[in-house]
Amino acid sequence: MKKVLVSVIFAALCFSVACSGKKIYSSQSVEIQAPASEVWAVLVDPDHWAEDNPSVAEAKLVEGDGEAVGSVIKFKPVVGGRKVKVTLTVAQSEKHQKIEYTIKAPAVKSVMGFELSEQDGVTKLTNYEDAQGLLLRFTSQEDTDAEHREWVEAVKRRAEASR
């Protein structure tokens, strides 16, 4: 009986390690010649994310206002060259300072956010994502960093163009 129990525990441990998948952390920053309030307006308007961001195939606000905790966004990021269906839920929101999302996707556990800090009308925007899961085997750290760099650059272009 002990051998069977040990075998079951060992198999469960191996399975959990195999299913945990790859881990990726990315953080990208940019300075934007606009106040934090204007940058924030771009961040909380997901219906326009795909217009100038090649890392976003589609995004649509389906619940809430885009900035309140609990707001839900149906989202198709481009991950490793593939469009992936995910759901973003606003988990934390501090107006003009920070917005953080939990990401529900097949075989991935992820948190993504944006932090803003303003000085003399210039906003430093930092985008970060901490992800783990099997789906990440289709992308690399370099691809993820490039996707997040495209994201902050797209926010910069839109925020600065609105001035």
MOJO-V771766 format. One record per run of one state. SS is the DSSP state (h for helix, s for strand, l for the rest). FROM is the first residue (numbers start at 1). TO is the last residue. If there is no record, write none. Layout:
BEGIN
{{SS	FROM	TO} {SS	FROM	TO}}
END
This chain:
BEGIN
{{l	1	1} {h	2	20} {l	21	21} {s	22	32} {l	33	35} {h	36	43} {l	44	45} {h	46	51} {l	52	55} {s	56	63} {l	64	71} {s	72	79} {l	80	81} {s	82	94} {l	95	97} {s	98	105} {l	106	107} {s	108	119} {l	120	121} {s	122	133} {h	134	138} {l	139	140} {h	141	161} {l	162	163}}
END
